[in-house]
Amino acid sequence: MAKLSYKERKKLPKATFAIPGERKYPLPDKSHARNALSRVSAFGSPSEKKTVRAKVHAKFPSIGGARHDHSGPDNNMKSNRRR
């Protein structure tokens, strides 16, 4: 991820941020978008998580899309065990 200096961040338009009112989670490129998803997952409120995922997916459809359900039979450790 490219470093975003204070001056560069300050120059970004509000629309570049996932939460523009607070200028949180800048999304100038894919690496920042991935980082925003990671940070909001760890530290964001449920509403922030929903907003950031939606903004990332809108700007970069290849990332931040629907969450995957990992509870299926292929991912269940017990069902993959030999008997």
matplotlib code that plots the C-alpha trace (Angstrom):
import matplotlib.pyplot as plt

x = [0.0, 1.4, 1.9, -0.7, 0.9, -1.1, -1.0, -2.1, -4.9, -6.1, -6.2, -8.5, -12.1, -14.7, -16.2, -12.9, -13.6, -15.8, -17.2, -16.9, -18.4, -15.6, -13.0, -12.5, -11.2, -9.7, -10.3, -8.0, -6.9, -7.4, -4.8, -6.3, -9.7, -8.5, -6.9, -10.1, -12.0, -9.4, -9.4, -13.2, -13.5, -11.2, -12.3, -15.5, -19.0, -21.6, -23.0, -19.4, -18.7, -21.8, -21.1, -17.4, -18.2, -20.8, -18.5, -15.6, -17.7, -19.3, -15.9, -14.0, -16.5, -13.8, -13.3, -15.6, -18.5, -20.9, -19.5, -18.9, -20.6, -18.0, -20.4, -21.1, -20.2, -16.9, -15.6, -16.9, -14.0, -16.1, -17.6, -14.1, -12.8, -12.2, -14.4]
y = [0.0, 3.4, 5.8, 8.6, 11.7, 14.1, 16.7, 14.1, 12.9, 16.4, 17.1, 14.1, 15.0, 13.9, 11.5, 9.5, 8.4, 5.5, 7.7, 11.1, 13.1, 12.0, 11.6, 8.0, 5.1, 6.7, 4.7, 6.3, 2.8, -0.9, -1.3, 1.4, -0.2, -3.6, -1.9, 0.0, -3.4, -4.8, -1.8, -1.5, -5.2, -4.9, -1.5, -0.3, -0.3, -2.6, 0.4, 1.5, -2.1, -2.1, 1.4, 0.7, -2.7, -1.1, 1.8, -0.5, -2.8, 0.1, 1.6, -1.7, -4.5, -7.1, -6.6, -6.0, -7.9, -10.3, -12.0, -15.7, -18.3, -20.8, -23.1, -25.4, -29.1, -28.5, -26.3, -28.3, -30.1, -33.0, -33.8, -34.0, -36.4, -40.0, -42.5]
z = [0.0, -0.9, 1.9, 2.1, 3.7, 5.7, 2.9, 0.3, 2.5, 3.2, -0.6, -1.2, -1.9, 0.7, -1.8, -1.7, 1.9, 2.9, 5.7, 4.2, 7.1, 9.3, 6.5, 7.7, 5.6, 2.5, -0.7, -3.4, -4.6, -4.2, -1.5, 0.6, 0.1, 1.3, 4.3, 5.1, 5.1, 7.4, 9.8, 10.0, 10.6, 13.6, 15.0, 13.4, 14.6, 12.9, 10.9, 9.9, 8.7, 6.5, 5.1, 4.3, 2.7, 0.5, -0.5, -1.2, -3.3, -5.2, -6.1, -6.5, -7.4, -7.3, -3.6, -0.6, -2.1, -0.4, 2.7, 2.2, 4.3, 5.5, 7.2, 4.3, 4.2, 2.4, 5.2, 8.1, 9.7, 11.0, 7.6, 6.0, 8.6, 7.6, 9.4]

ax = plt.figure().add_subplot(projection="3d")
ax.plot(x, y, z, "-o")
ax.set_aspect("equal")
plt.show()
